Amino acid sequence: MRIAVTKLRIQLRGHGVRSFVTSCAAARAAAPKPGLRGRRDRFVARVAVQARLAMLALFAMHAAWGGAGAAQPADSPIRCEFRVFDGDQEVTAETMLTVYPSGKREGGWTLEPAERLQRALPAGLYDVQAVRQREGKVVSIKWAERLVVMHYPDEAGFHLEVINFAAGYGALQLRPTLGAQIDLTTFEARATKAGARGEEAARGVHGEGYLLVVLPAGTYDIQIRPRETKEGRGVGTPAAPGVSAAAMNAGQWITAIEVPAARTRLKILKF
């Protein structure tokens, strides 16, 4: 029996961290075993090789995530923030939320209308009912289902979900890399349709350590630049360690990024 196995490569998107299972280790795992005859024995051996390589891959991924310094205890709660919009207008302060484990409609958690809606949740899937109220009357109701809350390495225990009463809208959350000494309150974000940078589609709003762009689903170019002030753009914006003031003031473009409908996409900024 002969099984050809090449290098197994793992790339963790968003981190630039790569791990490898060497071809030598793979070859040892796939080495012919004496006494194996017939199709059934060869099939069992092949499955065993695949399982062993999968375990090596999982160990490599665990080591890579742990090395990134963002690992969270698996059973620790995740601080979740919910922001609610109607199109591009924020209506969080007018909206009551009830958060349920996905597929259930009992035993949920209620968040009364407030400027900020936050709750610590265990990792899992959730359904959220949003009820918008005005002058004591229900204006509209929206369900957001199967929202994924888990320990994403880039989030460090803080997760954002955006719910929109208008159909076809999505959201893009922009955050700096973990540990970066960047004050995003001194920056602004503007979105244009991909390839049409002269036509502004939306402007970002600020959050706790992030910028948020809410707009119809589609493909966009996003510009992040120092916020304009009465004195001019970028005045008083300090450069981050290792980043020149000129580079900070020039900002950056994220090109051709897809914003999905009814979902909140996270993009990590690198200055």
Secondary structure, DSSP 8 states (H G I E B T S, - for coil): -------EEEEETTTTEEEEE-HHHHHHHH---TT--HHHHHHHHHHHHHHHHHHHHHHHHHHHHHHTT----TTS-EEEEEEEEETTEE-GGGEEEEEEETT--SS-EEE-S-SSEEEEE-SEEEEEEEEEEETTEEEEEEEEEEEEE---TTTTTEEEEEEESSTTEEEEEEEE-TT----GGGEEEEEEETT-TTSEEEE-EEETTEEEEEEESEEEEEEEEE-EETTEETTT----TT--HHHHHH-EEEEEEEE-TT-EEEEEE--
